Amino acid sequence: MIYVLFGSQSGTAKLYAERLVYFFRKKHRLDSQLINLKDISSPSSLLRCVRNNDKERTHVLIFIVATYGFGRPTQNAEAFHNWLKCESSRTNGGSISLDSACYAVLGLGDSCYEDFAAMGDFTDKNIGNIGGRRILELVKIDADDSPDVQENVFIKWKESLMKKIQPLGINEQTLMNVEEDTLPFSVIFENHTNQYPLQSVENAFLFDAKQSPVVRYRYLCPNAIELVFSTKGLDSRGNYLPGSTANVSPLNNLEVVSKVAENLGLHLEQRFSFEKNKAFLREEPPFPTPCTIRTALLKYCDLNARPHAEFLEELSYYCKGFDGGSSEFTTVGEALFSAHEPRFHNLSTFFYLVPKIVPRSYTIASSPLANPNEVCLCVKLVRDIKVSSEGKPVHGLASGYFESVCTDFESGKSVGIDVSIAPSAFGNLAAELEEGPIVMVAAGTGIAPMRGIIEHRKLLEITSHKIMIFLGFRSKEYFLYKEEFVEPLLAEQNITLFTAFSRSRVAAKNPNRYVQHLLEEQAETLRKHLSSHKNAKIAVCGSRNLCHNVRETLNIILGVDVIGGMAEESKYITEVFDS
């Protein structure tokens, strides 16, 4: 038996796990189970995976685990992490032994952060410590790599894993009897005779999000908006800290939704439910039902995502003349539009394989002290980041969603967004403003947490420790919140501001001037500033390139050991967003 166990925060690790299980069941007809690590909260629950009535069977445990925050497990894997740490640390041996089980681990993380894929390292080491037999070395997928690289890493790992599993004889022992019986649920369309109760599905962000009314918005520059929403109905109402994370679930474009439904031969208002397959009772359906086809395609299926290999293979199997091995499709929607009469073996297969919408995370740009009933987001609008096979620009899902929200709000419609608020390292920084001096570095919409923290500090009337702020923008036209970041006002708060404009007329004589150049110019001042207090902190927020370049620059100025030590003590804080 093969067990694929996942620890996922926003859904990426779960998607990889689902793809792997589908690969085992569909392509190799291997009996495999998908397990949420929230169900593995004690030693006995893990033992049930490897001890059953058929003791002769070989069992393989495959862990696909993401790292959340700064080296922490995802919320659904916290209990698993805690007991595994306890079991592994026992000097006389723990209460369980996995001597009958083989295992492998795929770790997900982001090398822009300290403790890259730390949950993968932890799981790989400690499952071995309690008796598991590793059949494949730990592999990590880095969010800092391009989507193509990440996909290639997964495919190579999947193929290497299969080569290790085949000699174990699992294919002879656990061959599935019914080839078509590979999905944990089936789609049942509702009518007046069969109606189903609402099914709950656990997902820390997507399905716990609350609808929050939009209060106002404004353009801060040509490619960024400030959007303010009400905290009414949120559990964290008035209690969040500036710099906390707002996780927003965007919606697909309704025109794309309608076209996909038409191509699939579906009616938007048709209601359906998921009915569980008794062979896979542990596996949850991908989203709550009953719901309409419109809701499923609009709210849960990411039609703007890049289609993965299993999705394209399934589509090509049922569509004549469709090349499932083609890499030219930039979105799921485009692939469906390109297929002639796209059909799946059943609708269950489509909903199982289609990528799901992952919430987008934004660092809050306001203080609850300014208005406890409102939260402010600073959002970059990413346009034309892809080009379709037809040569047409493809906008980012979240950017298109936010622009449509603003358009609807402008027309007088009552508009809300699905959002949940979570803690973050920048939120911790806001709670420690009296502990020591701070250096803040940001570019573009990375200014968001800095703006919120400074507003918070001002309202608390804290001026005891100096703050140095280094900000980078394309030009003065793109200087966000410039009316607030005025040197006389900042000086009153014991704050010094440094700015760099990379594409202004002044910069034309000295092109490509960024924040790291400001840091180099202020190297001596930075050394004195940060060495003046043992609790000095550095906070960096911006694109991946910015965070990499700032880290390299500060390594030169302060020393690799100093920056590394600050990071280990949570005094070097980084927040990365995809530009």
BAPA-764733 format. One record per residue (C-alpha): residue in three letters; x, y, z. Coordinates in pm, whole numbers, padded with zeros to 5 digits, always signed. Each point is the difference from the previous one (the first is absolute). Example, Ala and Ser with C-alpha at 12.3 -4.5 7.8 and 13.67 -1.06 7.14 Angstrom:
ALA+01230-00450+00780
SER+00137+00344-00066
//
This chain:
MET+00000+00000+00000
ILE+00120+00352-00080
TYR-00097+00288+00226
VAL+00053+00357-00123
LEU-00012+00237+00297
PHE-00005+00377-00051
GLY+00057+00309+00211
SER-00137+00297-00190
GLN-00086+00358+00095
SER-00144+00154-00314
GLY-00042-00309-00218
THR+00323-00042-00199
ALA+00126-00308+00188
LYS-00347-00150-00013
LEU-00011+00044-00379
TYR+00334-00182-00037
ALA-00130-00278+00227
GLU-00320-00036-00202
ARG+00198-00015-00322
LEU+00227-00269+00142
VAL-00292-00213+00120
TYR-00167+00034-00339
PHE+00330-00103-00164
PHE+00015-00316+00214
ARG-00365-00093-00046
LYS-00055+00092-00363
LYS+00333-00071-00165
HIS+00127-00289+00213
ARG-00321-00128+00158
LEU+00159+00003+00345
ASP-00215+00009+00310
SER+00080+00333+00162
GLN-00163+00223+00258
LEU+00015+00377+00041
ILE+00021+00107+00364
ASN-00020+00346+00154
LEU+00264+00033+00273
LYS-00264+00148+00228
ASP-00122-00360+00032
ILE+00345-00116+00114
SER+00000+00171+00338
SER+00133-00287+00214
PRO+00234-00301-00031
SER-00295-00238-00012
SER-00151+00178-00301
LEU+00323-00045-00196
LEU+00030-00363+00109
ARG-00343-00069-00147
CYS+00152+00076-00339
VAL+00261-00272+00032
ARG-00171-00261+00217
ASN-00316-00162-00122
ASN-00136-00349-00047
ASP+00225-00063-00298
LYS+00343+00009+00167
GLU+00172-00145-00303
ARG-00058+00311-00208
THR+00278+00249-00054
HIS-00096+00351+00103
VAL+00143+00323-00139
LEU-00049+00337+00168
ILE+00051+00298-00230
PHE+00002+00340+00167
ILE-00057+00320-00199
VAL+00041+00283+00248
ALA+00015+00377-00029
THR+00173+00233+00243
TYR-00211+00284+00137
GLY+00138+00329+00128
PHE+00349-00027+00139
GLY+00081-00369+00010
ARG-00335-00101+00146
PRO-00233-00282-00104
THR-00324+00086-00174
GLN-00304+00029+00224
ASN-00133-00342-00100
ALA+00337-00160+00089
GLU+00064+00162+00339
ALA-00122-00293+00213
PHE+00194-00246-00221
HIS+00313+00215+00037
ASN-00031+00022+00378
TRP-00037-00371+00072
LEU+00262-00101-00259
LYS+00247+00239+00165
CYS-00080-00152+00338
GLU+00025-00361-00123
SER+00327+00060-00181
SER+00165+00166+00301
ARG-00057-00289+00241
THR+00339-00149+00089
ASN-00135-00346+00080
GLY-00212-00025-00312
GLY-00349+00129-00055
SER-00331-00172+00036
ILE-00015-00094-00370
SER+00226-00150-00264
LEU-00047+00019-00374
ASP+00232-00290-00074
SER-00254-00142-00245
ALA-00035+00318-00205
CYS+00200+00164-00276
TYR-00022+00376-00048
ALA+00094+00299-00215
VAL-00044+00374+00048
LEU-00063+00292-00235
GLY+00052+00335+00173
LEU-00148+00328-00123
GLY+00145+00336+00096
ASP+00146+00330-00110
SER+00375+00056+00011
CYS-00057+00372+00047
TYR-00080-00087+00361
GLU+00215-00146+00274
ASP-00062-00368+00074
PHE-00082-00078-00362
ALA-00235-00303-00011
ALA+00073-00063+00367
MET-00308-00221+00041
GLY+00134-00225-00275
ASP+00336-00031+00178
PHE-00174-00066+00332
THR-00232-00268-00138
ASP+00273-00177-00198
LYS+00233-00017+00300
ASN-00251-00095+00268
ILE-00202-00261-00189
GLY+00336-00172-00043
ASN+00070+00040+00372
ILE-00313-00197+00092
GLY+00084-00291-00227
GLY-00114+00095-00347
ARG+00215-00119-00291
ARG+00079+00281-00244
ILE-00027-00115-00361
LEU+00074+00336-00162
GLU+00202+00300+00111
LEU-00188+00313+00100
VAL-00089+00225-00295
LYS-00105+00365+00034
ILE-00210+00221-00224
ASP+00102+00365+00023
ALA-00265+00270-00055
ASP+00288+00229-00096
ASP+00047-00205-00319
SER-00206+00052-00313
PRO-00324-00201-00042
ASP+00171-00208-00271
VAL+00286-00094+00232
GLN-00240-00086+00285
GLU-00207-00221-00232
ASN+00310-00179-00129
VAL+00121-00067+00354
PHE-00336-00156+00088
ILE-00015-00216-00314
LYS+00358-00128+00045
TRP-00065-00073+00368
LYS-00323-00182-00087
GLU+00175-00216-00258
SER+00294-00074+00234
LEU-00246-00094+00271
MET-00177-00245-00227
LYS+00330-00168-00084
LYS+00065-00052+00371
ILE-00353-00132+00066
GLN-00010-00254-00284
PRO+00267-00237+00148
LEU-00199-00014+00325
GLY-00262-00212-00173
ILE-00283+00234+00087
ASN-00139-00013-00351
GLU-00060-00376+00037
GLN-00134+00021+00354
THR-00231+00300-00019
LEU-00117+00013-00361
MET-00335+00170-00012
ASN-00279-00225-00117
VAL-00201+00264-00181
GLU+00197+00232-00223
GLU-00269+00266-00012
ASP-00042+00002+00377
THR+00277+00255+00053
LEU-00179+00310+00132
PRO-00105+00066+00360
PHE-00332+00154-00102
SER-00250+00022-00284
VAL-00213+00290-00122
ILE-00374-00037+00053
PHE-00225+00258-00162
GLU-00288+00108+00220
ASN-00368-00005-00081
HIS-00320+00010+00202
THR+00045-00362+00111
ASN+00362+00007+00114
GLN+00126+00293+00206
TYR+00310-00007+00216
PRO+00102+00186+00317
LEU+00291+00243-00013
GLN+00333-00181+00035
SER+00276+00174+00194
VAL+00354-00014-00133
GLU+00299+00096+00211
ASN+00236+00260-00143
ALA+00157+00254+00230
PHE-00040+00289-00243
LEU-00234-00064-00287
PHE-00308-00135+00173
ASP+00034+00192+00328
ALA+00014+00335-00177
LYS-00275+00246+00081
GLN-00173+00235-00242
SER+00111+00353+00096
PRO-00153+00313-00156
VAL+00226+00231-00200
VAL-00010+00350+00151
ARG+00203+00198-00253
TYR+00295-00014-00237
ARG+00239+00234-00177
TYR+00283-00025-00248
LEU+00333+00071+00166
CYS+00184-00009-00332
PRO-00071-00139-00349
ASN+00057-00362+00109
ALA-00098-00009+00369
ILE-00318+00055+00197
GLU-00090+00048+00362
LEU-00308-00206+00087
VAL-00173+00037+00335
PHE-00242-00261+00130
SER-00210-00026+00314
THR+00095-00235+00283
LYS-00367-00070+00065
GLY-00044-00374+00042
LEU+00372-00078+00030
ASP+00117-00185+00309
SER+00299+00233+00027
ARG-00209+00316-00009
GLY+00201+00284+00151
ASN+00254-00246+00145
TYR+00239-00043-00290
LEU+00345+00158-00002
PRO+00136+00214-00284
GLY+00207-00220-00224
SER-00228-00300+00053
THR-00101-00198-00307
ALA-00333+00032-00179
ASN-00070-00309-00212
VAL-00237+00089-00284
SER-00174-00260-00217
PRO-00041+00145-00351
LEU-00269-00099-00250
ASN+00036-00096-00365
ASN-00117+00225-00279
LEU-00370-00071-00059
GLU+00042+00012-00378
VAL+00267-00273+00021
VAL-00223-00201+00236
SER-00292+00017-00244
LYS+00216-00106-00292
VAL+00152-00294+00191
ALA-00345-00119+00109
GLU-00125+00022-00358
ASN+00299-00194-00134
LEU-00052-00270+00262
GLY-00370-00020-00081
LEU-00107+00117+00345
HIS-00273+00236+00119
LEU+00118+00266+00244
GLU-00301-00026+00231
GLN+00000-00380+00023
ARG+00051-00110+00362
PHE+00208-00302+00094
SER+00153-00177+00299
PHE+00300-00225+00058
GLU-00080-00353+00110
LYS+00287-00177+00177
ASN+00148-00322-00129
LYS-00014-00247+00288
ALA+00349-00127-00088
PHE+00149+00342+00077
LEU-00194+00123+00303
ARG+00298+00191+00139
GLU+00024+00228-00302
GLU-00193+00324-00004
PRO-00167+00139-00312
PRO+00185+00298-00149
PHE-00254+00265+00108
PRO-00335+00028+00181
THR-00317-00114-00174
PRO-00282+00016-00089
CYS+00071+00296-00223
THR-00061+00107-00357
ILE+00234-00048-00294
ARG+00033+00380-00002
THR+00127+00006+00361
ALA+00239-00291-00058
LEU+00159+00157-00308
LEU-00009+00356+00132
LYS+00121-00052+00356
TYR+00192-00329+00028
CYS+00156-00105-00335
ASP+00300+00206-00107
LEU-00065+00047-00370
ASN+00290+00246-00018
ALA+00257-00250+00133
ARG+00249-00177-00219
PRO-00133-00350-00081
HIS+00210-00283+00142
ALA+00097-00322-00177
GLU-00274-00226+00140
PHE-00272+00248-00096
LEU+00126+00029-00358
GLU+00046-00376-00035
GLU-00356-00065+00111
LEU-00133+00267-00234
SER+00193-00138-00297
TYR-00124-00353+00073
TYR-00358+00101-00073
CYS+00051+00278-00258
LYS+00099-00086-00353
GLY+00288+00201-00141
PHE+00092+00154+00334
ASP+00369-00014+00092
GLY+00011-00064+00373
GLY+00378+00016+00002
SER+00005+00355-00129
SER+00149+00265+00227
GLU-00145+00292-00195
PHE-00309+00045+00214
THR+00039+00276+00256
THR-00332-00058+00180
VAL-00251-00279+00067
GLY-00265+00207-00176
GLU+00212+00030-00312
ALA+00060-00377-00009
LEU-00374-00065+00024
PHE-00074+00254-00273
SER+00257-00165-00228
ALA-00142-00349+00035
HIS-00269-00110-00243
GLU-00308-00087+00205
PRO+00199-00038+00325
ARG-00132-00283+00210
PHE+00125-00195+00299
HIS-00083-00360+00086
ASN-00233+00159+00250
LEU-00036+00337+00168
SER+00154-00142+00316
THR+00331-00037-00185
PHE-00009+00365-00104
PHE-00066+00127+00352
TYR+00267-00230+00140
LEU+00274+00102-00242
VAL-00068+00366-00069
PRO+00224+00229+00209
LYS-00186+00166+00285
ILE+00005+00370+00078
VAL+00264+00076+00262
PRO-00058+00307+00222
ARG+00229+00294-00068
SER+00180+00142+00303
TYR+00036+00376+00057
THR+00176+00167+00291
ILE-00235+00243+00172
ALA+00090+00367-00050
SER-00196+00155+00289
SER-00021+00009+00379
PRO-00315-00099+00190
LEU+00067+00301+00223
ALA-00085+00226-00296
ASN-00330-00176-00064
PRO-00079-00333+00170
ASN-00283-00065-00246
GLU+00209+00021-00317
VAL+00297-00176-00160
CYS+00209+00157-00274
LEU+00175-00198-00274
CYS+00257+00129-00247
VAL-00030-00212-00315
LYS+00220-00008-00308
LEU-00190-00057-00324
VAL+00192-00246-00217
ARG-00098+00039-00363
ASP+00110-00193-00309
ILE+00224-00238+00194
LYS-00066-00277-00253
VAL-00071-00026-00368
SER-00239-00267-00124
SER+00070-00231-00294
GLU-00211+00240-00206
GLY+00225+00292+00093
LYS-00254+00160+00236
PRO+00102+00138+00341
VAL-00110-00195+00306
HIS-00053+00197+00321
GLY+00069-00134+00347
LEU-00307-00154+00165
ALA+00018+00219+00312
SER+00074+00318-00198
GLY-00297-00055-00229
TYR-00216-00077+00303
PHE+00095+00315+00190
GLU-00054+00218-00305
SER-00347-00148-00047
VAL-00074+00059+00371
CYS+00099+00366-00040
THR-00209+00034-00317
ASP-00307-00148+00170
PHE+00053+00222+00305
GLU+00033+00306-00223
SER-00331-00083-00170
GLY-00179+00006+00335
LYS-00024-00374+00061
SER+00038-00147+00348
VAL+00328-00189-00020
GLY+00177-00234+00240
ILE+00313-00215-00003
ASP+00061-00342+00157
VAL+00278+00054+00252
SER+00155-00141+00317
ILE+00269+00158+00216
ALA+00304-00190+00131
PRO+00302+00097+00213
SER+00338+00071-00158
ALA+00355+00091+00094
PHE-00069+00365-00082
GLY-00290-00012+00244
ASN+00246-00115+00266
LEU+00225+00293-00090
ALA-00291+00239+00059
ALA-00038-00143+00351
GLU+00368+00058+00080
LEU+00047+00364-00107
GLU+00144+00108+00337
GLU+00267-00271+00009
GLY+00264+00153-00226
PRO+00092+00186-00323
ILE-00126-00125-00336
VAL+00119+00011-00360
MET-00283-00031-00252
VAL+00062-00077-00367
ALA-00275-00018-00263
ALA-00080+00057-00364
GLY-00333+00056-00172
THR-00297-00143+00189
GLY+00247-00146+00248
ILE-00054+00332+00177
ALA-00332-00137+00134
PRO+00116-00145+00335
MET+00238+00292+00055
ARG-00283+00247-00045
GLY-00226-00188+00244
ILE+00274-00039+00263
ILE+00102+00367-00020
GLU-00364+00108+00032
HIS-00034-00231+00301
ARG+00320+00136+00157
LYS-00114+00358-00047
LEU-00336-00063+00167
LEU+00176-00169+00291
GLU+00232+00304+00021
ILE+00311-00217-00004
THR+00319+00186-00095
SER+00254-00161+00232
HIS+00195-00188-00269
LYS+00106+00125-00340
ILE-00135-00152-00323
MET+00184+00017-00333
ILE-00223-00057-00305
PHE+00135-00080-00347
LEU-00265+00013-00273
GLY+00031-00070-00373
PHE-00243+00091-00278
ARG+00001+00023-00378
SER-00042+00379+00009
LYS-00159+00270+00217
GLU-00330-00072-00176
TYR+00014-00351+00151
PHE+00093+00117+00352
LEU-00280-00156+00207
TYR-00133+00197+00299
LYS+00241+00283-00079
GLU-00228+00247+00184
GLU+00072-00193+00321
PHE+00371-00066-00055
VAL+00105+00364+00026
GLU+00334+00058+00172
PRO-00113+00275+00248
LEU-00289-00221+00118
LEU+00225-00304+00030
ALA+00272+00194+00183
GLU-00251+00079+00276
GLN-00036-00378+00048
ASN+00377-00066+00008
ILE-00010-00150-00351
THR+00251+00059-00280
LEU-00109-00062-00360
PHE+00215-00097-00301
THR-00154-00041-00349
ALA+00119-00134-00334
PHE-00177+00044-00335
SER+00125-00244-00260
ARG-00158+00147-00312
SER-00032+00372+00066
ARG+00162+00268-00214
VAL+00256+00059+00270
ALA+00081-00368+00001
ALA+00057+00006-00374
LYS+00354+00125+00063
ASN+00050-00275+00255
PRO-00235-00280-00112
ASN-00124-00294+00203
ARG+00021+00172+00337
TYR-00168-00220+00261
VAL-00028-00025+00377
GLN+00312-00212+00028
HIS+00197+00299-00132
LEU-00145+00210+00283
LEU+00106-00267+00249
GLU+00355+00005-00136
GLU+00014+00380+00030
GLN-00119-00018+00361
ALA+00215-00299+00095
GLU+00182+00167+00290
THR-00320+00152+00140
LEU-00170-00339-00023
ARG+00279-00170+00195
LYS-00025+00255+00281
HIS-00380-00005-00005
LEU-00031-00377+00025
SER+00284-00050+00248
SER-00143+00260+00240
HIS-00251-00240+00152
LYS-00015-00378+00046
ASN-00364-00008-00118
ALA+00056+00186-00326
LYS-00202-00144-00290
ILE-00006+00003-00380
ALA-00325-00033-00195
VAL-00008-00054-00377
CYS-00308-00018-00223
GLY-00019-00018-00378
SER+00062-00215-00304
ARG+00225-00304-00002
ASN+00275+00191-00179
LEU-00015+00278+00256
CYS+00022-00239+00294
HIS+00292-00190-00157
ASN+00192+00320-00086
VAL-00061+00163+00338
ARG+00116-00314+00183
GLU+00320-00016-00208
THR+00069+00370+00058
LEU-00054-00025+00376
ASN+00217-00312+00013
ILE+00285+00212-00142
ILE-00068+00299+00227
LEU-00061-00182+00328
GLY+00140-00346-00064
VAL-00163-00332-00086
ASP+00024-00124+00360
VAL-00166+00313+00139
ILE-00294-00015-00242
GLY-00031-00376+00044
GLY-00005+00042+00376
MET-00267+00268-00020
ALA-00210-00226-00220
GLU+00029-00289+00246
GLU-00120+00230+00280
SER-00290+00131-00214
LYS+00161+00343-00015
TYR+00039-00011-00379
ILE-00354-00011-00137
THR-00086-00058-00364
GLU-00332+00013-00184
VAL+00020-00105-00365
PHE-00261+00046-00271
ASP+00000-00116-00361
SER+00041+00295-00234
//
